[in-house]
Amino acid sequence: MAEKQNWGREVPAQEAWARVGAAGTPEWRHELASWWKGVSEKGVLFHEGDLEADSLVIGPRPLVVSGNVRLKGRLEDGHAADHTLLVVLGDLEVENVATFSAMFIAGNVRIRGLLFGNSYGDDVFCVGGGLKARAIVEQHHHIWVNGPLDVDVLVGDKLTATEKPHKKLEPHEALLPGAFTVEDEDEGDVTDSTVDPKGLLAKLRAGEPLLADTRLGPVEKAIAAVKEKAARGEQATRLGLAQKKLKAIPDEVFSLTGLESLTLDTNDIAEISPRIGELRALKSLSLESLPLTTLPVELCRLPALKKLSLRYCNHLARLPDAFSELEALEELYLDAMALEGFPEVLTRLPRLKKLWFWRFFKMTPGRVQELVDGLGRMPNLTHAGFLQGELSALPGGLAPLARLKHFKLGLDRIPAPEMKRLEAALPPGRLHVGY
């Protein structure tokens, strides 16, 4: 962090407040008043007129600037004190802002790059006028804007303004590597992330680029990446669109006829377009946690589809008769609780070898018996499993499971006597416990 610099003359807090009390809106002054009492007891630094510099670091003493602040580089606070305060009675123009305490700008704010607010939910960046910025990254830091808002991207939630940012993105969608931490990936595609405050601040202080290209949204960017690979003659067989707040599959996806893997998990897609049938090279399709009630015939006729996941599709009570036309299907994931019974159409799938049932909560032995009996009617099945949830009792007839090469039981709770019954019903080495 830059060394402390004396940006103004020291004056009593009461004298400085006499100037502050005439600036900004009544709401802005009211918000500032509560902060003023806590940090200005030992006096403040007062800068008369405009302040121009390469950069500005606030602390430990409060700083009041009666005019505008224009910085070529960054504005940062929190130097040598737990709580610091900056009050600008004019406008603020700066490249980047990193704030961990309180900043109050009476006029308008223009940030050419990033506003990074990071605190424990008890600090604020308060603007009496409007705010223009490329991005706001908020980590438990209140950002309050009284006037117009022109912000390309918001990462976070604590933004109070009369207008909305153009886009609200996840850290990995808005920031470059080094400024976020990956929490979850799907075949190499990041689906969940958190801001890395230390990494972000280090890049900001070093003057390194922080923001990803956000002119395209995350969906458009993912599709464009596949197209670019294909245009270069590279393999572009995989597209991940999980957790993208989609209500339908984008039409552009159906032009990617070379796709072999498509992930659409955890979106608000209630209906799969019949155009899914245009993706004839598709080998793997994941539709987990979608509010589907049925599947289109066109999906059931994908000639190359080997793996299909319908986990957590808790509105999908039955599979269509056309499902039997998935002649290449080898592995299937289903939501056990959603099903009305065992889908008999599965017994007509010639190559289905692996069948995994998920979610066993308050399932009666009778319903579980239907699934067990159904597994016994599948001549080519070699692997099956009951995963997630709990069972108080297994059904009476476990013999159909004995023909499997591998039965996986990944439940959170099952009585020990029932486990012994299951072990006795299966040949040695066939039972695998856990996920």
N, C-alpha and C positions, 0 to 999 in steps of 0.2 A: 504494500500500500504506500502511496506517496506520503511524504512527510507533511506534518501539520504546517499550514501556512496562515499568517495573520492577514485575513481578508478584510478586516474592519477595525474600527475603534471600539473600545469597551465602553458600554453605557449601562446605566441601571435598567432593569427590566421594565419599570414603569414608563421610562422615557421612550423606549422602543415600542411599547404597546400603544402609546399615543399615536404613533405613525401607523402601526398595524391596524388599529381600530377603524381607520378610514378606508381600508382597502377591501377588495373582494366583495362577495355577496354576504348577506346576513348569515346564511347557512354555513358558508365557509368560515366566517369569523367565529361562529358558535362552536364549530368543530375544533378550531384551533385553540380556543380559550381553555379547554380542558387539558390540552397538551402543554400549553404555555406555563401553567402553574407548576407543573411537575419538573421542568428542566431549566427554568430561567431564574431561579432564586439567587444565583451568584452573579447575575448580570449576563449580558449578551454582547456579541460582536455585531456592530452595525456598520454596513457598507452603504455609503451615500451614492446614489446614481447607479448606472449600469456596471455590471461586472463581466469582463471578458477575459478568458484564459484558455490554456490548452486543456486543463482538467481541474477538478475541484473536489477536495475531500473534506467532509464535514465532521467536526468533533475535535476535542470533547465539548467545547463551548457552543451554545446555539449561535446561529448566524442569521441575521436579517439583512436582506438586500432591498433597498428602496426602489431600485429600477429593475431592468431586465438582466438575465444571466444568459450569456452566450458562450458555449464551450465547444472547442474543436474535438475534444475527446470525451472522456467519461465523467460522470458525476457519481460520487459514492459517499456514503455516510457511515456512521458507526465507529469512527476513529477514536480509540482510547476512552471509550465510555459505553456503558450498556445502552443508554438512550441518548440520542442526539436529535437536534432539531434544525431544519433549514426552513426559512420563510422567505419567499420571493414575492415582492409586492407587484412586480411586473410580469413579463413573460419569461419562459424558459426554453432555450434552444440548445440541444446537446446531441452527441452521437449515441451514447448509451448511458443508462442509469442503473446503478446497483444500490438498492436501499434496504436497510435492515432496521431502520428506525422510522422517524417521522419527517416528511417533507410536505410543505404547504406552499402551493403556487397559486397566487391570486388571479393571475391572468391565464393566458393560453400556454400549452406545452406542446413543443414539437420535438419528437425524438426520432432521429434518422434511422436508428437501429432498434435496440431492445430496451424495454423497461423490465428489470428483474427485481421483484419484491419478495423478500425472504425473511420471515419472522415467525413468532409463535402465535400469530393471530391477534396480537395486541398492538400492532403498529400500522401506519397508514401513509399512503401517498395521496394527497388531497388536492384536487385541482378546481379552482373556482370558475375557470373558463372551459375551453375545449381541449381535447387531447388528440394528437395525431402521432401515430407510431407504427413501425412495421410489425412489432410484436410485443405482447405483454406476457411474461412468464411469472405467474403468481404462485408463491409457496406460502400459504397461510398468512398472507399479507393483504390488508384491506386497501383497495384502490377505489377512490371515490372521484367521480367526474361530474361536475355540475352542468357543463356546456356540451356542445356537439362532440361526438366520438367518431374518429376515423382511424380504426385499428385493423390492420390486415388479419392478424392471428392472435388468439388468446389461448394460452395454456394455463389452466387453472379455473377457479370459480369465483373468487372474492372480488368481483368487479361490480360496482354500483354505478350505473349510468342510465341515462334516458334512452340511449341507443345501444345496439349490439355490435360486437366486432364482426368483421366480414366472415371469419371462420373461427371455429373452436376446434383445436387439434390436440392430439396426444403428444407428449414430449418427443417421441421418435419421429413423428410426422413433421414437426416444426423445427427441430434442432439438429445440428450435426453431431456425429459420434464424438464422445468425450464430454458432452453436456447432458447426457441422459444415461440411465442404467436400464438394461433390458431385464424385464420381469418374466416375460413369456415369449416363446417363439413357436412358430408352426412351420416346420420344414425349412428353417432358415429365415422366414419372414417374421419380423417383430410384430407381435399382436398386443403387447402390453409393456409399458415402460414407466419410469419415474424420472423426474428431474434429478440430476446429479449436481447439487449446489456447489460443491467444491470444484468440480470439473468445469462447470459453467463459469464460475467466477474467475478461475485461473485463465480460461480462454479470453474472457472479457478484459481482464487486466493486461493480458499479453497483446491485446489488439488483434486476436485471431478471429476469423469468421465464426459465427455462432449459428446463423439461421440457414436452414435448408431452403431450397427453392419451393416456395409455397404458392406459386402462381397456379399450379395444378393442385387439386385436392388429392387426398391419399388414394382414392379409387382411380382417378384419372392417371395419377402417377404410376400406380401399379400396372395398369393396362398399357400405358406408354412404354414402360420398361420392357414388357413382353414384346411389344411391336418393334422396339429398337433392336432387341436381340435378334429377332427374326430377320430384320432388315440387314443385319451384319452377317447373316448366315450362321448364327449361333443357335444352339438348342434353346428354345423358349417354350418349355412344355408345362410350366407350373405357374398358377396364378392364385395368390392368397388374398381373399377379400373378407376375412373374418373381422367382426366387430367394427364395421364401417357404417353403421346406422342406415343400411340400405333397406328400402321398402320393396325393391324389385331388382332383378339382375340387370345391370346396365346393358343396353343393346350392343355396345361395342364388344362385349365379351363374346358374343356369338360369331363375330368375325374371326376370332382366334381359333381357327379350325384345327390347328396343330396341338392344341392343349391336351395334355395327358392327365393333369391333376388340377382340380378346382376346389377351393375351400371357401364356403360361404357361411361359416358358423356364426351364431350369435348376432344375427341381423333381424330386422322386422319383416322378413319376406314371408308372406302368408301363402303365396302361390308361385310355383315354378313355371316359368314361361314354356310353352310348347317348343320354343326355339332351342331349348336345351338339346333337342335331337340333332341340331346342326353340328354339335361337338362330337363327331363320330370317332375321334381318336381318344376320347376321354377314357382313362383307365381307373382313376380314383376320383370320387366325388364325396365331399363332406358337407352335410346339411344339418349339422348339430345345432340344437337350441333354436330352431326356426318354428314359427307357429303354423306349421303345415297341417292341413286336414286330409289332404290327398296328394297323390303324385300323378303327373301327367303321363299318358300313354307313351309319349315321345321319349321320356326318360327311361321307360321300361324297354325301349328298343335300341338303347345304345349298344352297339355290337362289341365294343372293346372293354366295357366297364367290368373291372375285376373286384373293386373294393368300394363299398357304399356305407357311409355312416349316417344313421338317423338317431343317434343318441340324443336324449333330452327333447325329442320332438313329442311333447306330451299331449298334443292334440291329434296325433296320427293313430287312430284306433284300429285301422285295418289297412292292408296292402291291396292294391287293385289286382284283378285277375291277370292283367297284362304283365304283372311283375314276373310271371313265369317265363317271359320272353328274354330275360336277362341271361342269356345262355353262357356268357363268359364270367358271370359273377362267381367269385371264389370266397369273398369275406364280407360279412354283413354285421352291422351293429344296430341294435334295436332297443327302444325304450319299453321295458317289460310292463310297467304300470299302465302305459297308455293303451296297450293292446286289449281288445275284447276277448281274445283267446289266442291259441296258437295259429299263426297264419298258414293254412294248409297249402297255399300257393308255393310255399318254400319247398315242399316235398317234390315239386316238379322242376326244380332248378338242377340241371345235370352236373354242374361243376362246383356248387357251393360246398366248401370244405370247412369253413370256420364261421360260427354263429355265436355272437356275444350278446347277452341280454343284460341291460343296465337298469338300475333303480328298483330295489326290492324294499318297499316300505309298506307295512301293514298288508302284506300279501298273504292270503289264506293258503293253507296247504293244497286246497283244491285247485286254485289258480296255478300254483307252482307245478302241480301234477300234470296239468294240461301242457305246460312247457316241456316237462320231462318226457311225456308220452310223444309229443310232437318230434322231439329230437330223435326218438327211436324210429320214427317213420322216414328218416332222411338217410337213404342208403349210402350216400357218398360223404356224409359228414364225418370229419375226423377230430375236430376241435370245437369245443363249446365252453361257455362259462356263464356264471351268474355273478355279477359284479355290482358293488355299491349298494348299501342299505343293510338290512338285517332281516333275519327269519327266526321266528320263535320255534318253528317246527318244520321239518321236511315232509314231503308227502310219503305215503306208505310204499309206493312202487318206485324204486330207484333202479331197477334192472335195466331199463333202456339206456342208462348212462354207461353201462359196462362195456358197450361195444365201441365207445369212443377211445381214441388213442390218448386224448388229453382233455381233462375236464378241470377248468379253473374256477375256484371259489374265492371271490374277493369281496366278502361281506364284512361289515364292521362288527357284527355280533351274530353269533349262532351258538346255541347251547352245546356244551361238550358232548353229551350223549348223542345228539343228532350228528355231530361230526364223526363220531365213532361208527354210527350206522352207515354214513356215507363212505367212510374208509373201507368198511366191510363189504359194501356193495360193488366196489370197483377193484379191478385187478391191481396188483402192486405197481406203483410207479405212475399210475394214470391220473391221480389226484394231485393238483397243484394249488396251494393255498396262497392267496395274496394277489396283488395286481400285476 
